[in-house]
Amino acid sequence: MNGTAPDLDTMLGRLESYVRHETPTGDAARLDAFGEVLLARHRELGAAVRREPSPVGDHLVIEHPGRGAKARAAPVLFLGHHDTVWPVGQLDGPMPWRVADGVAHGPGAYDMKGGLVVMETALELARDTGGAGHPPVRVVVVADEEVGSPTASALVADAARNAVAALGFESPHPDGSLKSGRRGSTRLRLAVEGVEAHAALDPGAGASAVDELVDQLMLVRSIVRHAPGDVLCNVGTLAGGGRTNVVPAAAHADIGLRFADAESERVVLDGLTSLRPIRSGATVTTQVLSRRPTWAPGEATAELLDTVRRAAASVGQRVDGAPAAGGADTNTTGSLGVPTLDGFGPRGAGAHAVHEQVVVASLAERARLVAAVLAAL
């Protein structure tokens, strides 16, 4: 590191190394191996580190000391994740690592291993820069963000309780703007149990789980349609039944919901968790698989965005903020009232798509921005 200028070649090399650690959600062995790489890097930067055990892969909690006059201030929370949506083998198949025309390509480069590189480089810049110093920084890197952080949300909430601000290192908006709010995001499973019977000889003795599920999904559509605000609903998985000559005894649907406001979230979730069977002999259950509460833009985040704008100007940058549709762990901190902004990762494109990519120059730009924000908090 040279003064306050990040070494872009070093950052790019680290990003390549991180991308080559393929880490699909749920592959605990691969996630833990890569987690040790991240912990070693933060130890080099002077942090105290620990693992938070989880069956899907350990979450990482990293404590960087404050410096200078701000050493005893309330901590800033940095949020990231090290799981990706990609199965092992993408590097040797449709998504090889490559750099061309100032753009780096590879699975997880944009979502969000580029953000992890920005995070650690910003901490290195902050460590090596004088001035008034910076507050302590608590880093939480979770292993199951891509499926809604079902085992990590409580950890994130606990880590945020005394934080002065929370910064997320997911990707920014396409124009580089930060994310100042997020829709609530809930994944739930609607499961039906019916009664098997011969579909021709004695159909009346059965209760079709598939037919019941279809009717229940019509009710789901009605509940969503009558919510007070804008709600996105996607039935992503349907399963059930077996043979056409047997009345099916089981069926289920996995549903993804996005909420623009907390009242719509409450109305819809109350309705979906209160569904009752239509057919005699059938049972209906609703299981929430993961839930991220709505993070609505508010005064606390607006004030933090003003601070970030001033910090950006101090390093010759200009940033703005706007709400985002996608969910992340910053939903949790924002919903708790902690001043929160997300999108401090590098610019790029193609999250969850085979053209996933990072604008290489933006790695250094974002690291300088985050270091300036730390100095301003």
Secondary structure, DSSP 4 states (H G I P E B T S, - for coil): -BTTB--HHHHHHHHHHHHHS--BTT-HHHHHHHHHHHHHHHHHTT-EEEEE--TT--EEEEEEPPEETTTTSPPEEEEEE--BSPPTTSTTTT---EEETTEEE-TTIIIIIHHHHHHHHHHHHHHH--TTEE--EEEEEES-GGGT-TTTHHHHHHHHTT-SEEEE-S---TTSPEEEEE-EEEEEEEEEE-B-EETTT-GGG-B-HHHHHHHHHHHHHHHHHTSSS-EEEEEEEEEE---TTEE--EEEEEEEEEESSHHHHHHHHHHHTT---SSTT-EEEEEEEEEE--B---HHHHHHHHHHHHHHHHTT----EEEESS--THHHHHHTT--EEB--S--EE-TTSTT-EEEHHHHHHHHHHHHHHHHH-
